[in-house]
């Protein structure tokens, strides 16, 4: 149950471990969870999604207080977390679970995401066109506990400093 006044944002920006670790550091972010969204398989596992046959992407769901951090700020962070010009980029590998996606939870988020994408496209920052999809949020399947706050569990987040 979402506490009154809080909102949810969901992003797919490559590996969910890295994205979650970075979003968790934002003041005004109340909670994060990593999981899968956008596919056709119910209750997918990490292994199934990694095989690329489910249609799901690795996603991070962010609960935030809009009085402390605006959705637009989360969008700005999304664009610098990954290369949005490659559909499914993660290091040297290109895999479907790493697609760049903004899942919107309401029409305001959709409008802001579309505007943000247009701003990125016209910025000249990218040599290729942006492949990021902007689609309605579907059911979020939380990954196993092992994957939650993975970087913090493995090395105290040192890799991201």
ABEGO torsion letter per residue (X at the ends): XBBBGBBBBBBBBEBAAAAAAAAAABBGBABBBBBBBGBABBGBBAAAAAAGAAGBBBBBBBBBBAAABBAAAAAAAAAAABBAABBGBBEABBBAAABBBBBBABAAAAAAAAAAAAAAAAAGABABBBABBBBBBBBBBBBBAAABGAAAAAAGGAAAX
